[in-house]
Amino acid sequence: MKFFTQKDRLTAAIQDVLKAVATRTTIPILTGIKIEADKAGIKLTASDSDISIESFIPAEEEDKENAEIIEPGAIVLPARFFSEIVRKLPESVIDLEVVDHFKTIIRSGNIEYNLNGLDAEEYPRLPKISEDGAFTLPADLLKTLIRQTVFAVSTSETRPILTGVNWKIENNQLTAVATDSHRLAMKKVPLNSSSGGDKVYNIVIPGKSLNELVKILDDSRDQVEIVITGNHILFKAKNMLFLSRLLEGNYPDTSRLIPTDSKTVVKLDAKEYYGAVDRASLLAREAKNNVIKFSTVDQNTVEISSYTPEVGKVVEKIRSLSMEGEDIKISFNALYMMDALRAADGTELTIYFTGAMRPFVIKTNDDDSLVQLLLPVRTF
């Protein structure tokens, strides 16, 4: 195998696939990156068995030459060394050549590296995905959908199913739900039947996979093709494939958790409220569960406070844009609230309370499709 390619394109492709390189594995070859070259271009693949990423550098794209393939072939190179070498090479063009016994020569300018590679035939093959049930979403919408839900997944392995995000697709609508049993985030996205939205699915995607996918998707309106099959989900974007296994098991029915009525409705300026919660949490952080208190003072004022015996107390009054219903005094985890506010898009938010010890709902003025639920903390 021998090819020339642009350093910036190779570096970007390596950075994409590095997210799937196995760090701890019983299959040593998975600590490497598989590189395949043919007349169409150069394909890089990495996998840790849970997720697999392919990044493709087309030989030509929009009348621009990205790579020149002299001799097709394949090799697996150790990811850690290969990525560092390419990143630090001095020139903009890289020459890579595989010679006897998988020895790989990497040249750029006046420098030449020799790396010991492995036989690409030994690299595990990715599962073949039937592309029957595909649907599409714009990349920027897919990123928003993930960002607004994945933060609420559980980090505890005691209930593995809660470490993923539940995607339900029916009636041309995708509903994504994540919960760790203390909070919940739910986002609804319409699909059109022409893009495969008329299918019915109920799957759970590992939160770890979605966090890695967000890092390599761009913010464009380009369509991402999504294929669900058996126990895998495949995301196909421009020059990139991202494959993840799905979690096995039944996701709990969360639809009953979201209250349909409320006793108190408070509307707040999102930025001002976030700042107050952030400042109150400075003292609350020392306590185990980071609790702050929220109480209505009158129609126009809300009080945010926290008290930690060893540290001290903070009280801040902020204006409410409106308030309806009964007065409320409630305590909750400040970090969970800040996570929810960061995920929401909007300048104003509305909180719907159903009682001091009942879950409450957060919505924003700009995004009706996102619902967030927080459980209060008992402080007495």
Disulfide bonds with the S-S distance in Angstrom:
none
